[in-house]
Amino acid sequence: MANITIYKVESYNQNYFRIFSGVYNDFKVNAAKDYNFELEPLAYPNFIKSIEDGLLKCLILFEDDIPTGFLVYTTLISEAIELNIIHCIGDENTNAKRKLLLEKFLEETSDLMKEKIVTYPMLGKQSAFVQDIQEFGFKIVNTSVMGYNLSDITAINKTKEITIPKLPNDYSISNWKTTYFKEAADVMHQAFKESSDALFDSRFTTVKGCRDILEKITENVYGQFLPGITKVLLYKKHPVGICFANLTNDSIANIPIAAILNKHRNYGFGKILLKQLVDNLLVSAISGGWNLKELNVSCDSDNFPAVKMYNSVGFVEEYSYPQAYRPKNI
């Protein structure tokens, strides 16, 4: 008689502390290679503390009472239910195991899903789950991660050679000031409210939500904010465009948001903001002794004007991934 594997999925509790560590550490060791993680995942004790503090929720897959996979999500960072990772040890029946974890996740969050979007960046190996996840009501937006190599002389020279025309009358560029906050949030809202980004982050659909995003950027939630590198396009001294910068870690800088109001587009202002940001970042990195290797940004792969703009300044696509989202009330 053939052996039958018994599967079950349960929420993490303290009884699983010792037996779960091997699965988590398997993920931690392979996070960069298998999932394109830029930051090293939390050490196991810190990860467990985040669960116990209510910051993260974790579901564990058991095969015959042995942990072999897990799913992590949170509801505290944004207005969405953020599914962070689905990891399974090995490559055997992986999608079937992911389905078991996902089914439990959807069951556990069923009430929340009436009011919240579910968002899930399917980084690295998780992209193999794209077809299956759509059976559960998820939709897909393809996302590109564009990178600027800060040690690539060719890219740096390309940026230096860009000729920036004189700004038209009434336009100017400034570094970030806290007095721009309210108007900058409105710029963000107007620029993103009908974009693909709003499909998986509903905060873009309201000014209040954009203020939350802006607070998290400027208060270092998404990385160390760089107000002296961040650029603001002003028209008659009022913000009409923004290009933020922060440090993800000691070696990577990031552009979390870049936006220009519709009626001020098609004048090349985005490229001007981006070039000035890159120029300032390079100077600051050298003068400050920063160990920066890269500046990156994520954008919709089908947003050809944005992709073209980043390419023109020296960014290249490093990789792309499916950004899955599940609309509320479906």
Legacy VTK file of the C-alpha trace (Angstrom):
# vtk DataFile Version 3.0
C-alpha trace
ASCII
DATASET POLYDATA
POINTS 330 float
0.000 0.000 0.000
1.394 3.399 -1.071
2.235 5.891 1.635
-0.111 8.881 1.718
1.349 12.236 2.739
-0.854 14.196 5.110
-0.731 17.936 4.611
-1.966 20.621 6.975
-1.530 24.383 7.288
-1.519 26.105 10.663
-0.708 29.526 12.073
2.623 29.822 13.826
2.604 29.385 17.599
5.357 28.988 20.190
5.147 25.194 20.026
6.675 25.375 16.549
9.655 27.564 17.454
12.305 24.835 17.187
10.915 22.730 14.351
10.145 25.726 12.105
13.602 27.306 12.262
15.053 25.053 9.546
12.410 26.050 6.999
12.819 29.749 7.741
16.598 29.569 7.569
16.365 27.736 4.237
14.446 30.768 2.952
16.887 33.213 4.556
19.910 31.571 2.931
18.266 31.551 -0.509
16.371 34.884 -0.347
18.745 36.804 -2.630
19.252 33.998 -5.162
15.692 32.670 -5.365
13.643 35.809 -4.653
15.842 38.808 -5.620
15.747 40.134 -2.054
17.949 43.228 -1.741
17.863 43.221 2.047
18.906 40.254 4.147
15.825 38.792 5.866
15.489 39.064 9.615
17.418 36.646 11.781
15.120 33.878 12.978
14.645 35.180 16.567
13.789 38.653 15.231
11.381 37.186 12.693
9.589 35.265 15.439
9.482 38.385 17.611
7.796 40.264 14.747
5.133 37.552 14.658
4.669 37.610 18.416
4.440 41.419 18.364
1.679 41.218 15.741
3.720 42.902 12.997
3.697 39.800 10.787
1.456 36.766 10.446
2.852 33.395 9.424
1.179 30.227 8.136
3.183 26.993 8.149
2.758 24.034 5.806
3.311 20.625 7.402
3.927 17.347 5.578
3.341 14.489 7.987
3.892 16.941 10.852
7.187 18.195 9.417
7.314 21.902 8.405
8.224 22.273 4.717
6.891 25.697 3.743
5.383 28.936 4.951
3.521 32.083 3.959
4.003 35.508 5.551
1.677 38.491 5.361
0.950 41.768 7.125
-1.902 44.252 7.342
-0.008 47.058 9.095
2.165 48.732 6.436
-0.516 49.998 4.059
-4.246 49.815 3.455
-3.735 46.499 1.664
-3.216 42.969 2.928
0.394 42.501 1.916
1.389 38.924 1.134
5.172 39.044 1.458
6.455 35.571 0.586
5.423 31.983 -0.089
8.409 29.690 0.384
8.586 25.910 0.109
11.627 23.693 0.566
12.682 21.894 -2.610
11.044 21.860 -6.026
8.668 18.897 -5.784
4.946 19.739 -6.131
5.769 23.320 -5.236
2.688 24.927 -6.780
0.386 22.413 -5.112
1.967 23.321 -1.781
1.670 27.036 -2.524
-2.020 26.483 -3.216
-2.524 24.914 0.200
-0.882 27.880 1.884
-2.802 30.371 -0.250
-6.140 28.688 0.433
-5.528 28.946 4.169
-4.448 32.561 3.786
-7.636 33.447 1.869
-9.734 31.657 4.466
-7.990 33.474 7.323
-8.356 36.915 5.705
-11.840 36.453 4.194
-13.444 39.191 6.302
-10.585 41.635 5.715
-10.763 41.034 1.958
-14.241 42.574 1.880
-12.578 45.929 2.545
-8.946 45.496 1.511
-6.983 44.665 -1.611
-4.520 41.778 -1.399
-1.149 42.550 -2.951
1.646 40.058 -3.630
4.962 40.777 -5.414
5.804 37.408 -6.975
9.556 37.810 -6.919
11.961 35.240 -8.295
10.810 31.618 -8.221
7.316 32.672 -7.166
6.584 33.749 -10.758
6.055 30.042 -11.550
2.822 30.356 -9.562
1.302 33.049 -11.827
-1.143 30.840 -13.726
-2.370 29.078 -10.600
-2.871 32.200 -8.525
-5.222 33.697 -11.102
-7.638 30.871 -10.313
-8.094 32.569 -6.921
-9.180 35.924 -8.339
-5.745 37.524 -8.543
-4.824 39.804 -11.441
-1.319 40.557 -12.671
0.673 43.699 -13.483
4.187 43.140 -14.819
6.745 45.247 -12.960
10.293 46.146 -14.017
13.130 46.900 -11.614
15.422 49.439 -13.285
18.926 49.882 -11.939
21.614 52.557 -12.287
25.095 51.191 -11.617
26.882 53.891 -9.635
30.275 52.367 -10.447
29.626 52.050 -14.194
31.679 54.762 -15.889
29.711 54.333 -19.128
26.401 55.037 -17.366
27.888 57.967 -15.428
29.338 59.524 -18.588
26.003 59.048 -20.352
24.306 60.988 -17.586
26.943 63.735 -17.612
26.542 64.193 -21.366
22.819 64.859 -21.117
22.136 68.461 -22.046
19.528 70.032 -19.825
17.613 72.874 -21.451
16.845 76.024 -19.517
13.603 75.712 -17.597
10.711 77.797 -18.953
9.648 80.904 -17.076
7.918 80.271 -13.735
9.527 76.806 -13.371
12.320 75.919 -10.955
13.731 72.871 -9.157
14.230 72.609 -5.424
15.383 70.060 -2.902
12.734 68.722 -0.540
11.248 71.012 2.109
8.676 69.984 4.698
6.507 72.913 3.593
5.904 71.033 0.316
4.230 68.097 2.076
0.550 68.901 1.498
0.921 69.891 -2.161
3.327 67.008 -2.872
0.730 64.529 -1.589
-1.805 66.054 -3.971
0.671 65.739 -6.871
1.146 62.079 -5.986
-2.616 61.503 -5.864
-3.329 63.216 -9.180
-0.464 61.419 -10.921
-1.202 57.909 -9.621
-4.936 57.693 -8.906
-5.677 56.034 -12.265
-2.362 54.226 -12.684
-1.642 50.509 -12.400
0.015 51.249 -9.036
-3.406 52.159 -7.617
-4.652 48.668 -8.456
-2.411 47.103 -5.813
-2.013 50.081 -3.469
-5.363 51.754 -2.959
-3.739 54.573 -0.991
-3.013 56.260 -4.330
-6.763 56.671 -4.921
-7.166 59.221 -2.103
-5.232 62.261 -0.934
-5.333 60.853 2.597
-3.716 57.635 1.387
-1.015 59.566 -0.470
-0.265 61.509 2.694
0.262 58.177 4.442
2.723 57.093 1.729
4.521 60.428 1.940
4.734 60.239 5.730
6.283 56.787 5.508
8.829 58.004 2.936
9.843 61.103 4.878
9.795 59.347 8.266
12.212 56.617 7.089
9.759 53.709 7.092
10.740 52.682 3.547
14.424 53.475 4.007
16.567 56.431 5.068
14.991 59.469 3.427
17.371 61.770 1.520
15.784 65.246 1.488
18.897 66.841 0.002
18.808 64.438 -2.960
15.031 64.454 -3.490
13.965 66.856 -6.237
10.778 68.932 -6.496
9.606 70.647 -9.683
7.983 74.000 -8.873
5.648 76.056 -11.020
5.111 79.550 -9.659
6.698 78.247 -6.430
4.190 75.395 -6.042
5.103 71.680 -6.397
3.950 70.095 -9.656
6.481 67.252 -9.813
8.437 65.115 -7.343
11.269 62.600 -7.459
12.059 61.111 -4.045
15.225 59.328 -2.970
16.105 57.144 -0.006
18.701 54.594 1.072
17.472 51.006 1.185
20.724 49.917 2.820
24.386 50.941 2.837
24.909 49.980 -0.792
21.535 50.606 -2.473
19.554 53.808 -3.011
15.988 53.827 -4.273
13.466 56.120 -5.942
10.185 55.227 -4.196
8.050 57.773 -6.065
8.483 59.912 -9.179
5.490 61.862 -10.450
4.523 64.959 -12.455
1.057 66.456 -12.830
-0.512 65.683 -16.209
-0.608 69.253 -17.514
3.124 69.646 -16.859
4.139 66.445 -18.667
5.722 66.038 -22.124
8.200 68.868 -21.529
11.070 66.651 -20.425
10.763 67.680 -16.773
10.888 64.087 -15.554
14.249 63.550 -17.212
15.553 66.825 -15.752
14.498 65.858 -12.215
16.003 62.408 -12.619
19.326 63.674 -13.970
19.679 66.214 -11.166
18.857 63.534 -8.593
21.475 61.153 -10.025
24.094 63.926 -10.261
23.504 64.977 -6.644
23.526 61.382 -5.422
26.877 60.712 -7.084
28.434 63.849 -5.570
26.998 63.123 -2.111
28.108 59.491 -2.236
31.686 60.498 -3.078
31.930 63.416 -0.640
30.192 61.482 2.130
32.199 58.307 1.653
29.059 56.257 1.044
29.512 52.703 -0.196
26.713 53.054 -2.741
26.669 50.619 -5.634
23.245 51.132 -7.169
20.209 53.372 -7.506
17.037 51.530 -8.440
13.369 52.134 -9.169
10.342 49.955 -9.947
7.800 50.795 -12.613
5.049 49.208 -14.685
6.754 47.299 -17.512
4.057 48.559 -19.906
4.596 52.205 -18.961
6.812 52.792 -21.983
7.347 56.559 -21.423
8.643 55.871 -17.905
10.882 53.005 -19.028
12.224 55.179 -21.864
12.914 58.053 -19.469
14.901 55.873 -17.075
16.822 54.304 -19.962
17.728 57.759 -21.304
19.489 58.662 -18.059
21.429 55.384 -17.808
19.094 52.963 -16.022
18.765 49.406 -17.362
16.208 46.733 -16.537
17.704 44.297 -14.035
14.722 41.971 -13.815
10.946 41.965 -13.926
8.329 40.180 -11.861
4.552 39.702 -11.756
2.860 41.991 -9.237
-0.281 40.122 -8.224
-3.271 41.803 -6.643
-6.740 40.668 -5.659
-9.425 43.380 -5.749
-11.667 43.646 -2.724
-15.247 42.391 -2.754
-14.845 39.738 -5.472
LINES 1 331
330 0 1 2 3 4 5 6 7 8 9 10 11 12 13 14 15 16 17 18 19 20 21 22 23 24 25 26 27 28 29 30 31 32 33 34 35 36 37 38 39 40 41 42 43 44 45 46 47 48 49 50 51 52 53 54 55 56 57 58 59 60 61 62 63 64 65 66 67 68 69 70 71 72 73 74 75 76 77 78 79 80 81 82 83 84 85 86 87 88 89 90 91 92 93 94 95 96 97 98 99 100 101 102 103 104 105 106 107 108 109 110 111 112 113 114 115 116 117 118 119 120 121 122 123 124 125 126 127 128 129 130 131 132 133 134 135 136 137 138 139 140 141 142 143 144 145 146 147 148 149 150 151 152 153 154 155 156 157 158 159 160 161 162 163 164 165 166 167 168 169 170 171 172 173 174 175 176 177 178 179 180 181 182 183 184 185 186 187 188 189 190 191 192 193 194 195 196 197 198 199 200 201 202 203 204 205 206 207 208 209 210 211 212 213 214 215 216 217 218 219 220 221 222 223 224 225 226 227 228 229 230 231 232 233 234 235 236 237 238 239 240 241 242 243 244 245 246 247 248 249 250 251 252 253 254 255 256 257 258 259 260 261 262 263 264 265 266 267 268 269 270 271 272 273 274 275 276 277 278 279 280 281 282 283 284 285 286 287 288 289 290 291 292 293 294 295 296 297 298 299 300 301 302 303 304 305 306 307 308 309 310 311 312 313 314 315 316 317 318 319 320 321 322 323 324 325 326 327 328 329
